[in-house]
Amino acid sequence: IPGNSETAFGMNHDGSRMIGGWGTSIYLWENGIWTPIAECSGGNKLMRMSADGGTIIANTADSLSINYATLYHEETGWAPQVLEVPEEYLKCDYNRNNGYSVSGDGTKVTGILWDGCDAKCFLWTEETGFQDIGWTRGSRISDDGSAIVGFTHLPGDGSRRPAVWNITGNTASPPVVLHHEQDFGEVYDTTSDASVMVGTAYPYGAPPEQTGYHAFVWQPGDTTLTTLGTLSGSLTDISKATHVGDNGLIFGTSGPSSINYVAFIWTVETGMVDLKDFFADNGVDLPASTQLINIKEVSSDGRVMVGMYNDWYTGWGYFRATF
């Protein structure tokens, strides 16, 4: 799969459609063919596709290089729809707002709304425009539009706390920390119906031997964060659960440090295993020189993923896998 170090990816529900961005272009992948469809801000670190495959959230820059969250709808020929920010919200550096995720039908958007350099989570709908729903960032919105997940922080404390914002109709609640206000971490992803959420955390009450953040899974009604451990089993290693599919597959990364890690897959049957080993156990052998190092996007149904690999001889690149 083509791309550069700044490429972002998005997928529809079953992975039959995919978007990728490099340079200032958005490309649509379908039936194995990449087609340029629109322009966006350079960098492309933020880009998602709705589950129905008809809407993209990305970011564009104005003539002063100020970034705005922007929607693209297939029904309008992928023409950009810039989400204008209320005047009272001032930019931070070169950003007024940043779009991170779009609901399954393309009608709800979340991300960061900048109030000066005070970051606020927002919910945007065509009917309501921007809703400031409190600190700090909405990273994902469930496909059914019932919840936003991400992180918040407490007054006077900038540490990230894993949080959910519940949505009724077109109105979002204030953030709720998943387990305990003294948990550190964030939620990265949720299933289509917001029934399962995954992320990374150093939970309140963690054993003193645990020195790093660990991947977790949480369901509404749980009284604790269920941590998934690390690939090595060491409490001093770190892990992140970055994606979850509706089929129960969880994907993420784990390793000794934030710059030394590999991709993992978690299943009920296997627990957390190295993704490369999982492929080998299922008949897909990769060269010994190749490591699977990151997960970029997973379809909502959990059957298709895009990741990043590194090879000692050929360098790094992206790959697509179907489960």
Legacy VTK file of the C-alpha trace (Angstrom):
# vtk DataFile Version 3.0
C-alpha trace
ASCII
DATASET POLYDATA
POINTS 323 float
0.000 0.000 0.000
1.492 3.390 -0.942
2.034 6.209 1.514
4.561 8.108 3.572
5.270 8.537 7.271
2.370 10.997 7.606
-0.269 8.869 5.874
-3.607 8.372 7.628
-6.196 5.755 6.721
-9.934 5.257 7.135
-12.335 2.426 6.226
-15.998 1.736 5.817
-17.727 -0.915 7.934
-16.436 -3.992 6.101
-13.189 -2.592 4.681
-14.342 -2.796 1.064
-13.653 0.927 0.795
-10.607 2.630 2.219
-9.128 6.124 2.135
-5.503 7.152 2.422
-3.842 10.520 2.397
-0.389 11.580 1.337
0.847 14.968 0.206
-2.282 17.125 0.164
-4.451 14.524 -1.556
-7.097 12.089 -0.351
-7.205 8.805 -2.252
-10.085 6.326 -2.332
-9.258 2.595 -2.487
-11.848 0.267 -3.968
-11.411 -3.070 -5.752
-7.641 -2.732 -5.421
-7.433 0.629 -7.190
-6.417 3.983 -5.663
-8.176 7.076 -7.091
-7.498 10.698 -6.018
-10.797 12.304 -4.990
-10.105 15.459 -2.943
-7.542 17.801 -1.398
-6.775 18.289 2.301
-4.141 19.718 4.631
-0.620 18.383 4.307
0.444 15.850 6.907
-2.753 13.776 6.769
-2.385 12.436 10.292
-6.155 12.756 10.816
-8.612 11.114 8.426
-11.592 8.787 8.890
-14.380 7.337 6.756
-17.979 6.752 7.816
-19.146 3.157 8.110
-21.458 3.597 5.111
-18.463 4.722 3.027
-20.094 7.938 1.881
-18.441 10.540 4.133
-14.861 11.452 5.058
-13.661 13.668 7.901
-10.259 15.282 7.369
-8.794 18.775 7.712
-8.159 21.638 5.310
-6.189 24.871 5.646
-7.294 28.368 4.638
-5.151 30.991 2.904
-3.422 31.740 6.230
-2.625 28.028 6.768
-5.190 27.766 9.602
-6.608 24.232 9.863
-10.324 23.414 10.029
-12.192 20.134 10.285
-13.737 19.381 6.894
-16.368 16.914 5.691
-16.420 15.345 2.237
-19.599 13.654 0.978
-19.689 11.336 -2.001
-23.138 12.647 -2.954
-21.615 16.113 -3.537
-18.660 14.770 -5.519
-16.397 14.815 -2.434
-16.532 18.625 -2.364
-15.108 19.975 0.945
-17.557 21.230 3.566
-15.516 23.279 6.038
-16.961 23.206 9.561
-16.936 26.876 10.515
-16.038 27.580 14.137
-17.983 30.076 16.300
-16.130 33.409 16.441
-15.615 33.295 20.205
-13.321 30.268 19.855
-9.833 31.507 18.997
-7.173 29.509 17.181
-4.246 27.754 18.797
-1.160 28.170 16.634
-2.452 27.089 13.200
-5.612 25.272 14.316
-9.210 26.375 14.889
-10.483 22.824 15.212
-9.413 19.316 14.199
-11.740 16.560 13.019
-10.956 13.082 14.374
-13.976 10.882 13.698
-17.359 10.706 11.964
-20.423 8.601 12.779
-21.479 5.685 10.613
-24.023 7.690 8.629
-21.786 10.765 8.327
-24.038 13.098 10.323
-21.992 13.535 13.531
-18.380 14.614 13.937
-16.020 14.849 16.911
-12.470 15.995 17.574
-10.829 19.042 19.158
-12.325 22.539 19.284
-9.652 25.064 20.204
-10.564 27.803 22.709
-7.303 29.682 22.459
-4.965 26.825 23.349
-7.507 25.225 25.678
-8.568 21.989 23.972
-12.252 21.062 24.087
-14.018 17.964 22.834
-16.795 18.819 20.406
-19.859 17.240 18.858
-20.934 18.690 15.518
-24.171 18.018 13.686
-25.774 19.871 10.778
-28.702 20.828 13.028
-26.754 22.072 16.053
-23.367 23.104 14.684
-20.562 22.910 17.236
-21.231 21.827 20.807
-18.428 22.425 23.307
-18.754 19.348 25.541
-15.795 19.887 27.848
-12.149 18.922 28.033
-10.259 17.531 26.050
-10.495 15.418 22.860
-13.007 13.164 21.138
-10.939 10.487 19.397
-13.753 8.286 18.078
-17.505 8.407 17.750
-19.383 5.111 17.604
-20.923 4.221 14.262
-24.424 4.454 15.740
-23.668 7.965 17.046
-24.475 7.088 20.658
-21.089 7.839 22.274
-17.781 9.647 21.874
-14.611 8.220 23.410
-11.274 9.901 24.063
-9.764 11.635 27.048
-10.526 14.462 29.445
-8.562 16.093 32.254
-9.295 17.504 35.678
-9.160 21.207 36.640
-5.566 22.215 37.307
-4.228 18.882 36.059
-3.392 18.311 32.400
-3.010 14.510 32.688
-5.141 12.478 30.294
-8.074 10.540 31.812
-9.966 7.892 29.775
-13.449 9.254 29.151
-16.758 8.760 27.342
-19.387 11.313 26.306
-22.839 9.774 25.895
-25.074 11.183 23.150
-28.859 11.423 23.192
-30.280 12.565 19.880
-27.968 15.395 18.839
-26.905 16.350 22.377
-23.821 15.064 24.201
-23.346 14.743 27.945
-20.305 16.074 29.850
-17.333 13.674 29.969
-17.430 10.712 32.333
-14.133 9.106 33.414
-14.529 5.371 32.838
-13.428 3.980 36.178
-11.822 6.421 38.635
-10.852 10.085 38.413
-7.267 9.132 39.211
-6.952 6.767 36.252
-4.410 7.984 33.708
-4.805 7.159 30.031
-7.223 7.440 27.131
-9.782 5.569 25.061
-8.798 5.042 21.427
-11.680 3.123 19.911
-15.139 1.658 20.428
-17.411 -0.834 18.731
-20.218 0.289 16.424
-22.757 0.339 19.265
-20.368 1.645 21.969
-20.722 -1.606 23.915
-16.952 -2.203 24.114
-14.199 0.412 24.466
-10.431 -0.017 24.355
-7.421 2.131 25.166
-4.372 2.426 27.374
-4.223 3.311 31.045
-2.363 3.326 34.306
-5.395 2.580 36.479
-5.890 3.838 40.003
-4.878 1.006 42.301
-2.486 -0.607 39.821
0.228 -2.769 41.447
3.369 -0.791 42.345
5.418 -3.076 40.084
3.515 -1.727 37.050
5.489 1.212 35.724
3.924 1.594 32.274
0.530 2.140 30.714
-1.278 -1.077 29.731
-3.935 -1.889 27.134
-7.436 -2.189 28.547
-10.981 -3.122 27.572
-14.080 -1.646 29.226
-17.820 -2.089 28.866
-20.579 0.190 30.206
-21.431 -0.988 33.703
-17.940 -2.305 34.457
-16.558 -1.222 37.824
-12.936 -1.572 36.768
-10.720 -1.387 33.707
-9.810 -4.873 32.491
-6.148 -4.677 31.529
-4.812 -6.995 28.817
-1.194 -7.062 29.970
1.826 -6.937 27.667
3.319 -9.284 25.088
6.305 -10.050 27.320
4.229 -10.380 30.468
6.381 -7.734 32.131
4.638 -5.093 34.237
7.349 -2.635 33.248
6.512 -2.887 29.520
3.802 -0.788 27.919
0.850 -1.672 25.685
-1.965 0.140 23.894
-5.233 -1.282 22.586
-5.877 1.052 19.655
-8.676 -0.695 17.727
-11.579 -3.041 18.411
-13.888 -4.775 15.943
-17.514 -5.738 16.359
-16.321 -9.364 16.137
-14.365 -8.977 19.384
-10.869 -8.755 17.886
-8.658 -6.174 19.614
-5.519 -4.743 18.028
-2.711 -2.604 19.403
0.986 -2.370 20.205
3.227 -3.580 23.020
6.897 -3.374 23.885
9.548 -2.184 26.355
9.074 1.508 25.520
7.109 4.008 23.441
9.667 3.710 20.633
10.294 -0.046 20.804
7.144 -2.070 20.173
5.331 -4.431 17.790
1.704 -4.957 16.821
-0.500 -7.399 18.695
-3.890 -9.024 18.277
-6.055 -10.102 21.221
-8.747 -12.740 21.014
-10.755 -14.501 23.692
-9.081 -17.781 22.741
-5.456 -16.623 22.505
-5.195 -13.562 24.698
-2.566 -11.055 23.529
-0.186 -12.417 20.871
2.308 -10.895 18.463
0.417 -10.170 15.215
3.225 -11.678 13.132
3.029 -14.891 15.175
-0.764 -14.920 14.785
-0.367 -14.720 11.017
2.191 -17.554 11.078
-0.148 -19.727 13.156
-2.797 -19.161 10.480
-0.619 -20.007 7.501
0.787 -16.572 6.598
4.577 -16.668 6.907
6.552 -13.431 6.750
10.334 -13.031 6.399
12.362 -13.169 9.604
13.565 -9.647 8.791
10.027 -8.220 8.902
8.314 -6.792 11.979
4.691 -5.646 12.124
4.968 -2.494 14.162
1.730 -0.539 14.121
-2.010 -0.601 13.446
-3.323 2.300 11.372
-6.995 1.384 10.955
-9.401 -1.521 11.417
-12.824 -1.892 9.790
-15.780 -1.686 12.175
-16.586 -5.356 11.660
-12.994 -6.244 12.627
-12.317 -8.253 9.459
-9.895 -5.905 7.646
-6.919 -3.928 8.934
-4.143 -1.695 7.657
-0.852 -1.667 9.510
2.768 -0.618 9.223
5.710 -2.987 8.868
9.459 -2.553 9.034
11.979 -4.771 7.253
15.703 -4.774 8.045
16.538 -4.866 4.338
13.729 -3.107 2.455
12.633 -0.471 4.994
9.125 0.247 6.178
5.743 0.282 4.475
2.028 -0.411 4.911
0.109 -3.667 4.566
-3.542 -4.691 4.414
-4.810 -7.911 5.976
-8.196 -9.655 5.882
-9.319 -11.957 8.710
LINES 1 324
323 0 1 2 3 4 5 6 7 8 9 10 11 12 13 14 15 16 17 18 19 20 21 22 23 24 25 26 27 28 29 30 31 32 33 34 35 36 37 38 39 40 41 42 43 44 45 46 47 48 49 50 51 52 53 54 55 56 57 58 59 60 61 62 63 64 65 66 67 68 69 70 71 72 73 74 75 76 77 78 79 80 81 82 83 84 85 86 87 88 89 90 91 92 93 94 95 96 97 98 99 100 101 102 103 104 105 106 107 108 109 110 111 112 113 114 115 116 117 118 119 120 121 122 123 124 125 126 127 128 129 130 131 132 133 134 135 136 137 138 139 140 141 142 143 144 145 146 147 148 149 150 151 152 153 154 155 156 157 158 159 160 161 162 163 164 165 166 167 168 169 170 171 172 173 174 175 176 177 178 179 180 181 182 183 184 185 186 187 188 189 190 191 192 193 194 195 196 197 198 199 200 201 202 203 204 205 206 207 208 209 210 211 212 213 214 215 216 217 218 219 220 221 222 223 224 225 226 227 228 229 230 231 232 233 234 235 236 237 238 239 240 241 242 243 244 245 246 247 248 249 250 251 252 253 254 255 256 257 258 259 260 261 262 263 264 265 266 267 268 269 270 271 272 273 274 275 276 277 278 279 280 281 282 283 284 285 286 287 288 289 290 291 292 293 294 295 296 297 298 299 300 301 302 303 304 305 306 307 308 309 310 311 312 313 314 315 316 317 318 319 320 321 322
